[in-house]
């Protein structure tokens, strides 16, 4: 059984920063491509960042230059460093493999950007 647990969300003012963490229970995620996804109210879940097994990264245009995805394959854990946060970043953030595996979705962590 694979578990993905997201943490690190919270309430932050515009322009602030947060770091999200995603811990995986199985070692297979030490090599699998991983992604961070988010779902805002009344919107579909979208990919915001992904990282390959070798460390290559890609970002959605909306977060490029502000978010950084990284991974520690030994734990294994995936991180999302978020800076210069905007109200439109408000969403529940999830991690998963890339492409996603439907049974791997965790509970997500809420990020709220508001003054």
C-alpha positions, 0 to 999 in steps of 0.5 A: 500500500502506497501513502502520500502525505502532504504537509506545510500548507497554511494561511499566508499574506500575499508576497509570502512564502511556504514550503510544502512537503510530500512524504512517500511510504514506498521506495519506488518514489525515489525514482519515479517522476513526481508532480505537485498539483493543486485544486482551487474551489470550483476548478479542476485539479491542475499540474503546477510543477513536476520533477523527473527522476534525474532532477529535471523540472518543469513548471506551469506558466502561472508559477514559473519563477516563484515556485521551486520543486525538489526531491530527496530520493533517499527519504523519499520526499518531494518539496515545493518551495513557494515564494511571492505568493498570490491570492490566485495560488489559493488551493488544496495542493497535492502530490502524486507521480507524473503521470498520476496514479489515481490510487496515490492521491493523498489528502492534500494541504490547504494553502490560502493566500489572503490579506 
